[in-house]
Amino acid sequence: MAKSKSKKRHKPSDDYDLYDLGGVLKKLVAKKGITQTDFAKKCDLTEASASKLFNNKRQPNFSTIIKILEGLNIKFEELYKW
């Protein structure tokens, strides 16, 4: 019986490095003196979603970005510094 080769699914993000949003979130949360759980509550996110953002496993959609900005009371420029 032959083993089937599993193909790794190509994602557009494989072609370039994504912005380190997780690193920025970790710094902002530390600066505010709150936990990741507090962050999730303030931003109306599940803890699982917050964890994925912190670990760069997920990029936020527009509505999630708005929740983060409002929940942390920050400006867009503080979240995305190019």
C-alpha positions in Angstrom: 0.0 0.0 0.0 1.5 3.3 -1.1 1.6 6.3 1.3 -0.2 9.3 0.0 1.8 12.4 0.0 0.1 15.2 1.7 0.6 18.5 -0.1 1.2 21.6 1.9 -1.5 24.1 0.8 0.1 27.3 -0.5 -1.0 30.5 1.1 -0.3 34.0 -0.2 1.4 34.8 3.1 4.0 32.1 2.2 5.4 34.6 -0.3 6.3 37.4 2.1 6.8 38.2 5.7 3.7 39.4 7.4 3.7 42.4 9.7 4.5 41.3 13.3 1.1 42.4 14.7 1.5 39.9 17.5 4.6 41.5 18.7 3.0 44.9 18.6 0.0 43.7 20.5 2.2 42.1 23.2 4.0 45.4 23.7 0.8 47.4 23.8 -0.8 45.0 26.3 2.3 45.1 28.5 2.4 48.9 28.3 -1.3 49.0 29.4 -0.6 46.6 32.2 -3.3 44.1 31.2 -3.3 40.4 30.5 -4.1 38.7 27.2 -7.5 37.7 28.8 -8.2 41.3 29.6 -7.3 42.3 26.1 -9.7 39.7 24.7 -12.5 41.0 26.9 -11.8 44.7 26.2 -11.8 44.0 22.5 -14.8 41.7 22.5 -12.8 38.7 21.2 -12.6 35.1 22.3 -9.4 34.2 24.1 -8.7 31.8 21.3 -8.9 34.6 18.7 -6.7 36.8 20.8 -4.1 34.1 21.2 -4.0 33.6 17.4 -3.5 37.3 16.9 -0.7 37.4 19.5 1.0 34.5 17.9 0.6 35.7 14.3 -1.5 32.7 13.4 -4.3 35.0 12.2 -4.5 38.4 10.6 -7.4 40.6 11.7 -10.2 41.6 9.4 -11.3 45.3 9.4 -14.0 44.8 12.1 -11.4 43.1 14.4 -9.0 46.0 13.9 -11.7 48.5 14.9 -12.5 46.4 18.0 -8.8 46.4 19.0 -8.4 50.2 18.4 -11.5 50.9 20.5 -10.8 48.3 23.2 -7.2 49.5 23.8 -8.2 53.2 23.1 -5.4 53.6 20.6 -5.0 55.1 17.1 -4.4 53.1 14.0 -0.8 54.4 13.8 0.0 52.8 17.1 -1.1 49.4 15.9 0.4 49.6 12.4 3.8 51.4 12.4 5.5 51.0 9.1 
